[in-house]
Amino acid sequence: MLIIIRSKIDSELQKKVAEDLKGYIKVVVDVQRRIISAGGLKHVDGEEMLLNDGSCQEDIWGAGLDLETNEMDFDSMINLRPAQNASREILDQKIRQQVELITRTLLQE
């Protein structure tokens, strides 16, 4: 299940977005609008969903949340932008912090 999340979700919806990858949730975060797409198998699908919803490319970043370990990663092909970020990992610490804060605020209780 891939959806756009604009406000904190409950545990039932959290389970649904975690079903595709059995407890791991791929997220694409719009740091400007403070919304995410969550779930699905590929970050690119969440990226497309947010772009179609009005997000700007330079504001969206891919990451993931493992519900078992509560750890986040910041690795996605959509993060690779030579003019802005020269790696699949989000290199800018401020952006990483924003991505983590928004993700945890919307996805966790």
Secondary structure by P-SEA (a helix, b strand, c coil): cbbbbcccccaaaaaaaacccccbbbbbbcccccccccccccaaaaaaaaaaacccccccccccccccccccccccccccccccccccccccaaaaaaaaaaaaaaccc
